[in-house]
Amino acid sequence: MSALRSAFRTVGREIQAHPVATLLVALVLLFAAFGGAAQITSVTGDQAFTGENPTLETFNEAFDRGSISMLLRGETTDPATLRAVARFDDRMSDVENVAYVASPADQVRAEYGRIPRSEAKIERVIGDSDTVIVRVVFEPGLTQPEERPIYTEALNAEEWARFPAGVDVIVTGSAAFSAQLSELIGQSTNQLLGLAVGLMIVALFFLFRGVRLRLLPIVAVFTGVLYTFGAIGYAGIPNSTLTSSVFPILIGLGIDYSVQFHERYEEELESAPPREALPRALSGIGPPVFVAMLAAALGFGATWISTLDSPAFVWFAQTSIFGVLLTFLAGIVVLLPVLTLYARFRRHGFGELGPRELADGGIEEDDGRDSEAKPGTATAAEESGDPTDSERVGPLGRTLGRTSRTLAANPGVVLLVALLLMGAGFQAGRSLDTMADTEEFVPQDLPAYVDLQQFRAQTGGGAAVQYDVLVTGSDLRHPAVLKWMMRFERAAVGAPLIQGVDSPASLVAAHNGGEIPDTRAGVDRVLGEVPARERARYYNDGAAHITVIGAQDMTTGETLSFISNVRETIRFSNPPPGVDASLTGTAVISTPSIVEQIESRNVTTGLGVLFVFGLLLAYYRNLVKAVAPLVPMVFVIGWQNLYMAALSIPVSPLGASLGAMSVGIGAEYTIIVMERYYEEKGRPGTSKLDAVETAATRVGKAISVSGMTTVFGFSALTLSPFPILGDFGYLTVGVIFLTLVAALATLPPTLIVLDGVAERLSPLFGSRAADAEPQGNA
């Protein structure tokens, strides 16, 4: 521990000696970050929740043909409409990565060789419906970035085709949805950043009073966010719905780190000149904030490890880890050198910043040498006989100190109430609603989503209710394999939620009088008569494709039941030896993954607690100090369920990770209070209650200010257009506030109780458990 304090003291000296060089390093890192940020891509929809899966990759390469659908409503059989469709068809057929375009214009031209001028002739071919669909089908295996230019070209082609005024045209489909969602994610990220910064400015302006350059932490944290953009670009981490929520969180956390540095530096200036103040401040506040930052990173790491099969959560955790590390770094390389330069300017331009007379009675000589902070050196407030007597403490600090003393004097009552509320919270958590449908994550008024819903309503569901079975084996055209497919169809259609099946057996039977040929040669003959375009939907690259139609508007629970029913039917139908049939597709993989993330939230939280406990135990090598900061966090884990129940906030996959996150994030407050408690307790003649009061008085205001600024930063999420992020915003705001309350209300009595236990059981815990050496100022 002393080594860590010494390391931070050295960093403080170097920054104090070379502030301009430090800022130049920060500037070089900033320019490098711009290069990484330019490489960021985005992934949306179910694909963001689908991990590596060989079966899915094989299916995508062979059969996953994305498409754009153009829905026409109105005077669809008017010759002018069909000519516009033909123009759209011809233009899109020449677009790169478009396999083919299926449109009613093809049918009419196949019949007459051209588009006739007679509406009656057109109706004889395509009927007299007032709705028709044009499908632009892609080559298989395209990524979302490869599909988006096709959607852009489709919009241009639709405008160029000049559809008559009497026709309503909607261009929709997976690529349209992905493109609009990707654009909205980018806009949302920028808006949330701007809102978070604006709220931070308001918070710092009103809460961080009495501090010079009180808006400087904004500059430092925004630099850290830019560093994070660069890091995820270089690391190949894409932006997604969940990842975009990280940046307001980082602004909240980064402000917290910078405020702690800034506040402690100002406190040290009360009793030391600027040359001494920075090393002393950084050696005191650096270690606990550094450990708290690592605790936050480990909280996000718990989410990473528990969600390895779901990329969106992994990207969220990775971005968060990069963010906490880099915003912490920015607080050191941006905020501290600017404060140093400002202190020098004020000192030489407007007089000394900080007292000229040192605490030991000597006079500081400005000879360029740095003085060591002397153990036991008293501050001005301490010399007055009252460590809480300081202009910087103010009424808020004194109120916090007195309140904490009162609570610590009655530990049994306080901890019993906290435990009862925690138990009630865990009970309430069992009945909370969940949000597991990825379509619920996006704005319900997103034009592409509205268009997609209209398309589904018009077509009876569309691709949303189609699920895919990939069949692999040595001879998939053998009559025995096709007869197994017929058995599977008959069994599947009788199962709940399964509406129909379309398989290669259906194709062969449809072109052979309803029968499966008895020989392989007969099957080949029938398939040879099928158009290549149609045949490719069923056979490609040595694999076969079965489509299973599910019931419309299935809930998440029904989707899971449907998936189970299809897999059970595959086993029941008994595929021939050497034939493997697997239900696959992004929806099949993403939905169970999201549900599993929600159901395993207690495991994720437990993992976060274990990680942070291991960090604290390794740092302090003291069981009491490793346990004490976590007790209030465990209370908060239960309390947050009561908060969610009160505001009807459902458990989303993002919210499921909040338990681990809150442990890591909130550990900062409890560590800082605990460090100051042990520092004060180590002073001669100081009782435990005195130490509690002084600790809460001196650091309570600082963590209250930093905690409330964090709340302001997180509150930007509540204004997100994405429902999952809006709910997460309300949840994080409440949890951070509860964490702050727990740190100031339940940690003092926890320290009193654990200290007493440690004193009685000192042979078990070690003598330092109760009388730990001061950790430096905290």
C-alpha distance (Angstrom), angle and dihedral (degrees) to the residues before:
residue distance angle dihedral
M1 . . .
S2 3.79 . .
A3 3.81 87.4 .
L4 3.81 90.0 56.7
R5 3.80 91.4 48.6
S6 3.78 89.2 48.7
A7 3.81 91.1 50.2
F8 3.80 92.0 52.3
R9 3.80 90.7 45.6
T10 3.80 88.2 54.6
V11 3.79 91.0 49.3
G12 3.79 88.7 50.8
R13 3.79 91.8 52.3
E14 3.79 92.4 49.3
I15 3.80 92.9 49.8
Q16 3.80 90.4 46.2
A17 3.80 90.1 51.0
H18 3.83 97.4 41.5
P19 3.82 110.4 25.3
V20 3.82 95.2 148.1
A21 3.81 92.7 50.8
T22 3.81 89.6 49.1
L23 3.80 90.9 53.1
L24 3.81 90.1 49.2
V25 3.81 89.2 55.2
A26 3.81 88.7 50.7
L27 3.81 89.7 50.5
V28 3.82 93.1 50.6
L29 3.81 89.7 51.3
L30 3.79 89.2 50.0
F31 3.79 93.6 54.6
A32 3.81 89.6 47.7
A33 3.81 89.2 51.9
F34 3.79 91.9 57.3
G35 3.80 89.0 59.7
G36 3.80 91.9 53.6
A37 3.79 94.2 44.6
A38 3.80 90.1 57.7
Q39 3.82 88.9 62.2
I40 3.82 96.8 58.0
T41 3.82 116.4 121.0
S42 3.80 129.4 -176.4
V43 3.80 134.7 -127.1
T44 3.81 122.4 -165.3
G45 3.79 142.3 -177.8
D46 3.79 125.6 13.7
Q47 3.80 91.7 -22.2
A48 3.81 89.2 71.1
F49 3.81 88.9 61.3
T50 3.80 97.3 43.7
G51 3.78 117.9 94.1
E52 3.77 130.7 -163.1
N53 3.78 110.3 -52.2
P54 3.84 122.3 165.6
T55 3.80 93.0 -154.0
L56 3.79 92.0 51.3
E57 3.80 91.7 46.3
T58 3.82 90.4 52.0
F59 3.79 91.0 48.5
N60 3.81 92.4 47.9
E61 3.77 93.1 51.3
A62 3.81 93.4 47.6
F63 3.80 107.2 32.9
D64 3.80 114.8 0.6
R65 3.76 99.4 110.4
G66 3.75 109.8 172.1
S67 3.76 116.0 -152.5
I68 3.76 147.3 -170.0
S69 3.78 117.5 -136.1
M70 3.77 123.9 -156.3
L71 3.79 112.5 -157.6
L72 3.83 115.1 -157.1
R73 3.79 120.4 -165.5
G74 3.77 127.9 179.8
E75 3.81 127.6 27.6
T76 3.81 93.2 14.0
T77 3.84 96.6 154.2
D78 3.78 94.2 52.1
P79 3.84 108.8 118.2
A80 3.83 89.7 -128.7
T81 3.80 89.4 56.7
L82 3.81 92.7 49.5
R83 3.81 91.2 48.6
A84 3.82 89.1 52.9
V85 3.82 89.1 49.2
A86 3.81 89.3 50.7
R87 3.82 91.1 51.5
F88 3.82 90.6 49.6
D89 3.81 90.5 46.1
D90 3.81 94.0 50.9
R91 3.78 94.7 47.1
M92 3.80 95.6 46.7
S93 3.81 92.2 46.3
D94 3.81 88.7 66.4
V95 3.82 95.2 50.5
E96 3.80 116.8 113.1
N97 3.85 114.8 -100.0
V98 3.82 92.4 15.5
A99 3.81 109.1 126.9
Y100 3.79 97.1 -169.9
V101 3.80 144.9 -35.2
A102 3.81 120.0 -124.4
S103 3.78 112.8 -158.8
P104 3.82 140.4 148.9
A105 3.80 87.2 -112.3
D106 3.82 87.9 68.9
Q107 3.80 91.4 55.1
V108 3.79 93.3 47.9
R109 3.81 93.2 46.5
A110 3.79 89.9 47.5
E111 3.80 89.1 56.1
Y112 3.81 100.9 41.4
G113 3.80 104.8 15.4
R114 3.79 89.6 -120.1
I115 3.82 141.9 27.0
P116 3.83 105.4 -75.4
R117 3.77 122.5 -140.5
S118 3.81 91.2 -128.5
E119 3.79 117.4 92.3
A120 3.80 89.3 -160.0
K121 3.81 91.1 60.1
I122 3.79 90.7 50.5
E123 3.81 91.8 49.6
R124 3.81 90.3 52.9
V125 3.83 88.1 62.3
I126 3.82 105.4 36.2
G127 3.80 101.7 18.3
D128 3.77 128.0 -120.8
S129 3.83 99.2 -76.1
D130 3.79 116.6 140.7
T131 3.81 89.5 -140.1
V132 3.82 128.7 65.7
I133 3.80 133.0 167.7
V134 3.79 129.9 -141.8
R135 3.82 115.2 -162.7
V136 3.80 124.4 -158.8
V137 3.81 105.0 -162.2
F138 3.80 120.5 -160.0
E139 3.75 131.3 -144.5
P140 3.82 109.6 -92.6
G141 3.78 122.7 -95.4
L142 3.83 99.7 30.5
T143 3.79 119.2 153.8
Q144 3.79 122.5 -132.0
P145 3.84 93.1 -102.4
E146 3.83 88.6 52.8
E147 3.82 92.2 49.5
R148 3.80 97.1 49.7
P149 3.84 96.9 71.0
I150 3.80 88.3 54.7
Y151 3.79 89.7 56.3
T152 3.81 90.4 49.2
E153 3.78 90.1 50.5
A154 3.83 90.4 48.3
L155 3.80 90.2 56.3
N156 3.79 90.1 50.2
A157 3.81 91.5 46.9
E158 3.81 92.1 49.6
E159 3.80 90.4 54.3
W160 3.82 92.5 43.5
A161 3.84 92.4 50.1
R162 3.85 90.5 63.8
F163 3.79 102.6 -142.7
P164 3.82 115.1 -154.5
A165 3.78 119.0 -96.3
G166 3.81 91.6 -112.1
V167 3.81 92.8 65.3
D168 3.80 125.6 82.2
V169 3.81 110.8 -148.2
I170 3.83 124.7 -161.6
V171 3.81 120.3 -178.6
T172 3.79 109.0 -159.8
G173 3.78 143.2 143.8
S174 3.80 138.6 109.5
A175 3.80 94.9 -55.4
A176 3.82 92.1 49.2
F177 3.79 91.2 49.2
S178 3.82 92.3 46.3
A179 3.81 93.7 48.0
Q180 3.81 95.0 49.7
L181 3.78 92.3 42.9
S182 3.80 91.5 49.9
E183 3.80 90.6 51.3
L184 3.80 91.1 48.1
I185 3.80 91.5 49.8
G186 3.80 89.9 55.0
Q187 3.80 91.9 47.2
S188 3.81 91.4 45.4
T189 3.80 92.1 50.7
N190 3.80 91.4 52.9
Q191 3.80 92.9 44.4
L192 3.79 93.3 48.4
L193 3.79 90.3 48.9
G194 3.79 91.1 51.1
L195 3.81 92.6 46.4
A196 3.79 92.5 47.4
V197 3.81 92.0 50.0
G198 3.81 91.2 47.5
L199 3.78 92.5 49.5
M200 3.80 89.7 47.0
I201 3.79 90.9 54.6
V202 3.80 90.6 51.6
A203 3.81 91.9 46.6
L204 3.81 95.1 48.0
F205 3.79 92.9 43.9
F206 3.80 93.4 55.1
L207 3.82 102.6 27.6
F208 3.81 102.9 36.1
R209 3.79 96.1 58.7
G210 3.78 122.9 156.0
V211 3.78 93.0 32.9
R212 3.78 125.6 113.8
L213 3.83 115.7 -120.9
R214 3.79 89.7 7.2
L215 3.82 92.9 173.4
L216 3.81 92.9 54.0
P217 3.84 93.5 94.8
I218 3.82 87.2 66.1
V219 3.80 90.3 61.1
A220 3.79 91.6 48.2
V221 3.79 96.0 47.8
F222 3.80 94.0 44.6
T223 3.79 88.1 53.4
G224 3.81 88.2 51.8
V225 3.81 90.5 51.6
L226 3.81 90.2 52.2
Y227 3.80 88.7 50.1
T228 3.82 87.4 53.2
F229 3.81 92.4 52.3
G230 3.79 88.4 53.5
A231 3.80 93.6 46.9
I232 3.81 95.5 52.0
G233 3.81 89.8 46.2
Y234 3.80 92.1 54.5
A235 3.82 91.1 42.5
G236 3.82 91.8 52.1
I237 3.81 94.1 -120.1
P238 3.82 108.3 153.5
N239 3.77 126.7 -141.5
S240 3.80 114.8 -109.9
T241 3.79 139.8 162.0
L242 3.81 91.4 -81.6
T243 3.80 96.5 39.5
S244 3.80 91.6 56.4
S245 3.82 88.6 63.4
V246 3.79 91.7 62.1
F247 3.79 97.8 74.5
P248 3.82 98.9 63.8
I249 3.81 86.2 46.5
L250 3.79 90.2 52.6
I251 3.78 91.7 49.3
G252 3.80 88.9 53.5
L253 3.81 94.0 47.1
G254 3.80 95.2 39.4
I255 3.79 91.0 51.5
D256 3.78 86.9 51.9
Y257 3.81 92.6 56.0
S258 3.80 93.6 44.6
V259 3.81 93.4 46.0
Q260 3.80 90.0 52.8
F261 3.83 91.1 51.6
H262 3.79 91.9 44.4
E263 3.81 95.5 45.8
R264 3.80 93.6 48.2
Y265 3.80 92.2 48.2
E266 3.79 89.8 52.8
E267 3.81 90.1 48.5
E268 3.82 92.1 52.2
L269 3.79 90.5 50.2
E270 3.80 86.7 66.3
S271 3.81 90.7 70.8
A272 3.81 106.9 16.6
P273 3.80 138.2 47.8
P274 3.83 117.0 -107.9
R275 3.81 93.6 -98.2
E276 3.80 90.5 61.1
A277 3.79 98.1 30.8
L278 3.80 98.1 69.8
P279 3.85 98.2 50.9
R280 3.79 90.3 43.4
A281 3.79 93.1 47.5
L282 3.80 94.6 46.7
S283 3.81 93.8 45.1
G284 3.80 88.8 51.4
I285 3.80 103.7 41.5
G286 3.80 98.8 23.8
P287 3.83 99.1 75.1
P288 3.83 97.7 48.5
V289 3.80 92.9 43.7
F290 3.80 90.0 45.7
V291 3.81 90.8 51.7
A292 3.81 89.9 45.3
M293 3.80 89.9 51.1
L294 3.81 90.2 51.3
A295 3.81 88.7 48.1
A296 3.81 90.1 54.3
A297 3.80 89.8 48.4
L298 3.80 90.3 50.7
G299 3.81 90.2 49.8
F300 3.78 88.8 56.7
G301 3.80 88.4 42.3
A302 3.80 89.4 59.8
T303 3.80 88.6 57.1
W304 3.81 89.7 48.7
I305 3.80 94.3 52.5
S306 3.79 95.7 43.0
T307 3.83 93.5 50.6
L308 3.80 103.2 41.9
D309 3.80 91.9 134.8
S310 3.81 94.1 56.0
P311 3.83 113.7 67.1
A312 3.82 96.8 -163.4
F313 3.80 92.0 61.8
V314 3.79 92.3 43.1
W315 3.83 90.4 51.9
F316 3.80 89.4 48.0
A317 3.81 91.6 51.8
Q318 3.81 94.2 43.5
T319 3.80 92.5 49.7
S320 3.80 90.2 47.8
I321 3.81 92.6 50.8
F322 3.80 91.8 49.1
G323 3.80 88.1 47.0
V324 3.80 99.2 52.7
L325 3.80 91.3 46.2
L326 3.79 94.2 48.4
T327 3.81 97.8 41.7
F328 3.81 87.5 51.7
L329 3.80 89.0 50.7
A330 3.81 91.2 48.0
G331 3.78 90.1 53.4
I332 3.80 88.3 59.1
V333 3.81 102.3 39.2
V334 3.83 97.6 37.4
L335 3.79 110.4 26.2
L336 3.83 100.6 39.3
P337 3.81 98.7 48.3
V338 3.82 90.8 47.8
L339 3.80 90.0 50.7
T340 3.80 88.5 49.1
L341 3.79 93.4 51.8
Y342 3.79 90.7 46.0
A343 3.81 91.2 50.9
R344 3.80 90.4 51.0
F345 3.78 91.5 48.5
R346 3.80 92.7 49.8
R347 3.78 91.4 44.8
H348 3.79 95.5 53.0
G349 3.79 98.0 30.4
F350 3.79 105.0 37.9
G351 3.76 106.3 12.2
E352 3.79 138.6 -82.5
L353 3.79 119.3 -28.0
G354 3.77 103.9 -147.8
P355 3.83 126.9 8.6
R356 3.74 120.4 -49.6
E357 3.78 91.4 -152.1
L358 3.80 112.9 76.6
A359 3.77 122.1 -133.4
D360 3.84 93.2 -107.7
G361 3.78 90.0 59.5
G362 3.78 96.8 -102.6
I363 3.77 126.7 120.3
E364 3.81 118.6 -112.4
E365 3.76 113.0 -122.2
D366 3.75 114.7 -150.1
D367 3.80 94.6 -135.7
G368 3.77 95.9 137.8
R369 3.80 94.0 -103.2
D370 3.77 122.1 123.2
S371 3.77 119.2 -129.6
E372 3.75 122.6 -140.0
A373 3.75 117.9 -120.3
K374 3.80 103.4 -108.3
P375 3.78 117.7 -132.3
G376 3.72 110.4 -111.2
T377 3.79 93.9 17.6
A378 3.78 106.5 154.6
T379 3.74 124.6 -133.7
A380 3.76 121.9 -134.1
A381 3.75 90.5 -102.1
E382 3.78 91.4 51.5
E383 3.80 92.2 50.6
S384 3.79 88.2 57.5
G385 3.79 88.3 61.7
D386 3.79 96.3 -113.2
P387 3.81 117.9 83.6
T388 3.80 89.7 -164.3
D389 3.79 92.2 56.1
S390 3.79 103.3 101.1
E391 3.76 134.6 120.4
R392 3.81 88.0 -132.1
V393 3.80 92.1 58.4
G394 3.79 95.4 59.9
P395 3.81 127.7 173.1
L396 3.82 93.2 -55.9
G397 3.79 93.5 55.8
R398 3.80 93.3 46.8
T399 3.81 91.4 47.9
L400 3.79 91.2 50.9
G401 3.79 90.4 48.6
R402 3.80 94.7 51.2
T403 3.80 92.2 44.6
S404 3.80 92.7 50.6
R405 3.81 90.4 49.2
T406 3.81 90.8 52.4
L407 3.81 92.2 48.8
A408 3.80 92.6 45.3
A409 3.80 89.8 51.6
N410 3.83 88.9 60.0
P411 3.81 103.5 40.9
G412 3.80 96.1 153.4
V413 3.80 94.9 58.3
V414 3.82 95.1 41.6
L415 3.81 95.7 47.8
L416 3.81 92.6 43.5
V417 3.82 91.4 54.2
A418 3.83 90.2 46.2
L419 3.82 90.7 50.2
L420 3.80 93.5 48.2
L421 3.81 91.2 50.6
M422 3.79 90.1 47.3
G423 3.82 91.5 51.5
A424 3.79 91.0 48.8
G425 3.79 88.8 49.9
F426 3.78 93.9 53.3
Q427 3.80 89.1 49.4
A428 3.82 91.3 49.6
G429 3.80 90.4 49.2
R430 3.80 90.5 68.7
S431 3.80 93.2 65.1
L432 3.80 100.3 43.3
D433 3.80 117.9 123.9
T434 3.80 119.3 -115.0
M435 3.80 134.9 -137.1
A436 3.81 108.9 -151.5
D437 3.82 105.2 139.7
T438 3.81 108.9 100.0
E439 3.80 89.8 -146.3
E440 3.80 88.5 62.1
F441 3.81 88.4 59.2
V442 3.81 94.1 66.8
P443 3.82 130.1 69.2
Q444 3.79 108.1 -83.1
D445 3.81 90.4 -143.7
L446 3.82 94.6 54.3
P447 3.83 103.2 131.7
A448 3.81 93.0 -132.4
Y449 3.81 90.5 51.3
V450 3.82 92.2 47.8
D451 3.82 89.8 49.3
L452 3.79 90.6 48.0
Q453 3.80 91.3 51.9
Q454 3.82 90.8 49.8
F455 3.79 89.9 49.7
R456 3.79 91.7 50.3
A457 3.79 91.7 48.7
Q458 3.80 90.4 50.7
T459 3.80 95.5 46.4
G460 3.77 99.4 37.6
G461 3.77 97.1 -104.5
G462 3.78 105.0 -36.2
A463 3.77 119.8 -155.6
A464 3.79 92.2 -20.4
V465 3.82 91.2 84.1
Q466 3.79 97.9 38.6
Y467 3.79 118.6 101.4
D468 3.75 127.4 -175.9
V469 3.80 135.5 -130.0
L470 3.81 116.2 -163.3
V471 3.80 113.5 -151.1
T472 3.80 119.5 -163.2
G473 3.80 131.4 176.8
S474 3.78 145.0 111.2
D475 3.81 101.6 -77.5
L476 3.79 113.3 16.9
R477 3.83 93.7 166.6
H478 3.80 94.0 60.2
P479 3.84 113.1 119.7
A480 3.84 90.1 -122.9
V481 3.80 90.3 59.0
L482 3.80 92.2 47.4
K483 3.81 91.3 48.7
W484 3.81 89.0 52.0
M485 3.82 87.7 53.3
M486 3.81 89.0 53.7
R487 3.83 89.5 51.8
F488 3.78 89.5 49.8
E489 3.83 91.0 50.5
R490 3.81 92.8 51.6
A491 3.81 92.7 47.1
A492 3.80 94.7 43.7
V493 3.79 97.0 50.5
G494 3.79 89.6 57.5
A495 3.83 92.9 53.2
P496 3.83 121.5 96.1
L497 3.82 117.4 -89.8
I498 3.85 93.3 8.5
Q499 3.80 110.0 116.4
G500 3.79 102.0 177.0
V501 3.81 148.8 -25.1
D502 3.80 131.1 -133.3
S503 3.80 115.4 -168.0
P504 3.81 141.5 156.7
A505 3.81 85.7 -94.1
S506 3.82 88.8 59.1
L507 3.79 89.6 51.0
V508 3.81 95.0 49.1
A509 3.80 93.2 44.2
A510 3.82 91.8 48.8
H511 3.82 90.4 55.6
N512 3.82 94.7 42.2
G513 3.77 106.0 52.1
G514 3.80 94.6 -86.6
E515 3.81 94.6 -58.5
I516 3.82 134.7 108.1
P517 3.82 111.1 -127.6
D518 3.81 115.7 -114.6
T519 3.81 94.7 -131.4
R520 3.79 137.2 51.9
A521 3.80 89.1 -123.8
G522 3.80 89.4 56.1
V523 3.80 90.9 52.0
D524 3.80 91.2 49.4
R525 3.78 90.4 50.2
V526 3.81 92.3 52.8
L527 3.80 93.7 45.6
G528 3.78 90.1 48.3
E529 3.79 88.4 63.1
V530 3.81 92.5 53.4
P531 3.83 115.6 93.5
A532 3.79 111.8 -103.3
R533 3.81 92.3 -122.6
E534 3.78 91.7 56.1
R535 3.81 93.9 41.2
A536 3.84 90.8 54.2
R537 3.80 89.8 65.3
Y538 3.80 89.5 64.7
Y539 3.83 106.7 28.3
N540 3.80 127.7 32.9
D541 3.79 136.3 144.7
G542 3.81 93.7 -4.5
A543 3.82 93.9 -53.3
A544 3.79 133.2 103.1
H545 3.81 129.6 -141.3
I546 3.79 128.2 -143.5
T547 3.81 119.4 -173.2
V548 3.81 118.4 -150.3
I549 3.81 117.6 -163.0
G550 3.79 116.2 -144.8
A551 3.79 130.7 -161.5
Q552 3.78 116.3 -82.7
D553 3.81 122.7 -102.1
M554 3.79 95.3 12.4
T555 3.79 116.5 -178.2
T556 3.80 119.9 -128.1
G557 3.79 90.2 -98.3
E558 3.80 91.5 49.7
T559 3.81 90.6 48.4
L560 3.80 90.1 54.9
S561 3.82 89.7 48.2
F562 3.81 90.2 48.5
I563 3.81 91.2 51.9
S564 3.79 90.2 49.2
N565 3.82 91.8 48.0
V566 3.81 93.3 51.9
R567 3.80 93.2 48.4
E568 3.78 91.5 47.0
T569 3.81 90.5 49.4
I570 3.81 90.7 52.0
R571 3.81 89.9 54.4
F572 3.81 92.3 43.9
S573 3.82 92.8 51.0
N574 3.82 89.5 57.5
P575 3.85 107.1 -138.9
P576 3.82 114.4 -135.0
P577 3.83 118.3 -94.1
G578 3.81 111.4 -77.7
V579 3.82 93.5 23.6
D580 3.79 120.3 109.9
A581 3.82 122.2 -168.4
S582 3.81 120.1 -171.3
L583 3.79 130.3 179.0
T584 3.80 105.9 -130.8
G585 3.80 144.8 156.8
T586 3.79 134.0 111.9
A587 3.81 94.1 -82.4
V588 3.81 91.5 51.2
I589 3.81 91.2 53.6
S590 3.80 102.2 33.9
T591 3.80 99.3 49.5
P592 3.85 96.6 55.9
S593 3.81 88.8 41.9
I594 3.80 92.5 55.6
V595 3.80 92.9 44.7
E596 3.80 90.4 49.0
Q597 3.82 90.0 51.8
I598 3.80 90.3 53.9
E599 3.80 94.4 44.9
S600 3.81 92.6 47.9
R601 3.80 95.2 51.2
N602 3.81 91.4 113.5
V603 3.79 89.7 54.2
T604 3.81 90.4 49.8
T605 3.80 90.5 49.1
G606 3.80 91.9 47.6
L607 3.78 90.0 50.2
G608 3.81 89.8 51.8
V609 3.81 91.7 50.7
L610 3.82 90.4 48.3
F611 3.81 93.0 49.5
V612 3.81 93.9 48.9
F613 3.81 91.7 44.5
G614 3.82 89.5 52.8
L615 3.80 90.5 50.0
L616 3.80 93.5 49.6
L617 3.80 92.6 45.4
A618 3.80 91.2 50.1
Y619 3.80 91.4 47.9
Y620 3.81 100.3 43.3
R621 3.82 99.8 24.8
N622 3.75 84.2 -150.4
L623 3.79 123.8 111.2
V624 3.80 96.4 -149.6
K625 3.80 92.9 51.0
A626 3.78 90.6 46.9
V627 3.81 93.4 51.0
A628 3.82 102.5 37.6
P629 3.84 98.4 67.8
L630 3.82 90.6 49.5
V631 3.81 97.7 53.2
P632 3.84 94.4 74.9
M633 3.81 89.3 44.9
V634 3.81 91.0 55.2
F635 3.80 88.3 51.8
V636 3.81 89.7 52.4
I637 3.81 91.9 51.3
G638 3.80 88.2 62.2
W639 3.80 96.3 38.0
Q640 3.80 92.9 54.3
N641 3.83 90.1 65.8
L642 3.82 89.8 58.9
Y643 3.79 89.0 50.2
M644 3.82 91.1 49.9
A645 3.78 92.0 48.3
A646 3.80 91.9 49.1
L647 3.83 92.5 52.7
S648 3.85 95.3 35.4
I649 3.81 91.3 -121.2
P650 3.83 109.8 166.8
V651 3.78 123.0 -137.9
S652 3.79 106.8 -102.5
P653 3.81 125.0 -177.3
L654 3.80 87.6 -105.2
G655 3.79 92.8 49.2
A656 3.81 89.3 48.2
S657 3.80 88.5 68.9
L658 3.81 93.5 52.0
G659 3.80 94.8 90.3
A660 3.80 92.1 62.9
M661 3.80 90.9 40.0
S662 3.80 93.9 50.8
V663 3.80 91.1 51.6
G664 3.78 90.9 53.3
I665 3.81 95.9 40.8
G666 3.80 96.8 42.0
A667 3.80 93.6 47.2
E668 3.79 87.4 78.9
Y669 3.80 93.3 66.3
T670 3.78 94.8 44.9
I671 3.81 93.5 44.9
I672 3.80 92.7 51.8
V673 3.83 92.7 48.5
M674 3.80 91.6 45.9
E675 3.81 93.6 47.9
R676 3.79 91.3 52.2
Y677 3.81 91.1 46.0
Y678 3.82 92.2 56.2
E679 3.79 91.2 43.8
E680 3.79 91.4 54.5
K681 3.81 93.0 40.5
G682 3.79 89.4 56.7
R683 3.79 92.1 61.1
P684 3.81 114.9 100.6
G685 3.79 114.9 -96.5
T686 3.81 95.5 11.0
S687 3.81 117.4 133.3
K688 3.78 124.2 -149.0
L689 3.80 92.3 -105.5
D690 3.79 90.4 48.4
A691 3.80 89.2 51.4
V692 3.80 90.9 49.4
E693 3.79 92.5 50.2
T694 3.79 94.5 46.6
A695 3.81 93.0 45.9
A696 3.81 92.8 50.1
T697 3.80 90.9 44.2
R698 3.80 96.6 49.5
V699 3.82 100.7 38.4
G700 3.80 101.4 19.1
K701 3.77 92.8 81.2
A702 3.81 91.7 46.4
I703 3.81 94.9 51.3
S704 3.81 90.3 41.7
V705 3.79 90.5 55.1
S706 3.81 93.0 44.1
G707 3.81 91.1 43.5
M708 3.79 93.3 51.2
T709 3.79 91.7 46.3
T710 3.81 87.3 51.6
V711 3.81 88.5 51.8
F712 3.80 89.2 51.7
G713 3.81 90.7 51.4
F714 3.80 93.8 48.4
S715 3.80 91.4 45.9
A716 3.81 89.1 70.5
L717 3.80 86.1 74.9
T718 3.79 90.8 64.5
L719 3.81 88.2 69.4
S720 3.81 94.4 53.4
P721 3.83 114.8 124.3
F722 3.82 88.3 -136.2
P723 3.84 110.5 89.0
I724 3.79 92.8 -146.9
L725 3.81 90.8 55.0
G726 3.80 94.0 42.8
D727 3.80 91.5 54.1
F728 3.79 90.0 44.5
G729 3.80 89.1 52.4
Y730 3.80 92.9 54.8
L731 3.78 89.2 45.5
T732 3.80 96.2 50.2
V733 3.80 93.0 45.6
G734 3.79 90.3 54.7
V735 3.79 94.7 43.3
I736 3.81 94.5 49.7
F737 3.81 89.6 50.1
L738 3.82 90.4 48.8
T739 3.80 89.5 48.1
L740 3.79 90.6 54.0
V741 3.81 90.8 48.9
A742 3.80 91.2 48.1
A743 3.81 92.4 49.9
L744 3.81 92.7 53.4
A745 3.82 99.6 33.3
T746 3.81 107.4 34.9
L747 3.81 104.1 25.5
P748 3.84 95.8 66.2
P749 3.84 93.9 54.8
T750 3.81 88.9 41.4
L751 3.81 90.0 55.1
I752 3.81 91.2 48.3
V753 3.81 91.9 51.2
L754 3.81 96.4 43.3
D755 3.79 92.0 44.9
G756 3.80 89.6 53.1
V757 3.79 92.0 48.3
A758 3.80 91.0 47.3
E759 3.80 92.0 51.0
R760 3.80 91.3 51.9
L761 3.81 92.4 44.9
S762 3.80 98.6 36.5
P763 3.84 93.4 137.8
L764 3.81 88.3 61.1
F765 3.82 99.2 41.3
G766 3.79 98.7 31.5
S767 3.75 126.2 -112.2
R768 3.80 92.9 -85.3
A769 3.80 91.3 62.8
A770 3.74 92.1 80.6
D771 3.76 101.7 23.9
A772 3.77 103.4 35.6
E773 3.77 117.7 174.6
P774 3.78 115.5 -103.0
Q775 3.76 110.1 -87.0
G776 3.72 95.6 -146.9
N777 3.76 121.8 -92.0
A778 3.78 113.3 -37.5
